[in-house]
Amino acid sequence: MFLEVLILIFLTAAALWTVMTRSLLRSAMGLALTSAILTVIIFRLNAPLAGVFELSVCAGLIPVLFISVISLTQALTYKEALEHMKSRFARFWALPLIVIIAGIILILMNVKLKTKLPLPESQADVRFVMWHLRQFDLLGQIIILFTGVFGVVILFKERKKSG
Amino acid sequence: MVSGIFVVLVFVIGIYCILATHNLIRVLIGLELLIKAVTLLIITCGHKTGNMALAQALVITIIVIEVVIMTVAVGVVLGIHRHNNSLDSRNIRKLKG
């Protein structure tokens, strides 16, 4: 229990650092760290397949995507960065306070989750659930993947120069 | 229900990030944090209710959708940067319909 709470505190701290840090590159790395800590929690809650997906895709692929877009966009000049830093502090100083106050309020509220009985053994296998009970989800995933592919193709299509 | 508290905290951090920043990449990072909170919530609920297989299936679906959304969103952000030479959301308020 203590270890779980400690990991969850690390997760929140990593998320906070991701948002609070000034550099976008560090922010992307913070996101990867948050995903990695979330993977540890997922593994500890006995969900290895979801953990593998979270680690390889969310902690690996998506930060790389963010780092690529950061490197492709133009950096701020020194003067712009200085002004940005000042306005950034004004906007973000309240966040740690909000997180701490929200945490205290939630602990005082002591919300309980209503639990149900577990499913029968035949439905307790993730492969069975994915391929037999949630077939429509797979269809949706395929449609979304194709939508994404077409979206990227349209976004990066070279336009013909008129005249 | 300790995890529930941290789910709410990560969600608050993500929402704050989206609301407080003007940088489009940071908005996407905030969106990612929201998805992380939802993932944690689903896994926790699956663990508590004993429906871990269903929770894993839902998380895998979420991750697939997340990747597609991020890829397209990054493409949109790059397109905006190409047009405006800036990632500031205040510079894209005057859109031509």
Interface residues (C-beta under 8 A of the other chain):
Chain A: M1 E4 V5 L8 I9 L11 T12 A15 L16 T18 V19 L24 S27 A28 L31 T34 S35 L38 I41 I42 L45 N46 A47 L49 A50 F53 E54 V57 C58 L61 I62 L65 F66 S68 V69 I70 L72 T73 Q74 R91 F92 L95 I98 V99 A102 G103 L106 I107 V111 K112 L113 T115 K116 L117 P118 L119 Q123 A124 D125 V126 F128 V129 M130 L133 R134 D137 G140 Q141 I144 L145 T147 G148 G151 V152 L155 F156
Chain B: M1 V2 S3 G4 I5 F6 V8 L9 V10 V12 I13 G14 Y16 C17 A20 T21 N23 I25 R26 L28 I29 G30 E32 L33 K36 T39 L40 I43 T44 C45 G46 H47 K48 T49 G50 N51 M52 A53 L54 A55 Q56 A57 L58 V59 I60 T61 I63 V64 I65 E66 V67 V68 I69 M70 T71 V72 V74 G75 V76 V77 L78 G79 H81 N85 L87
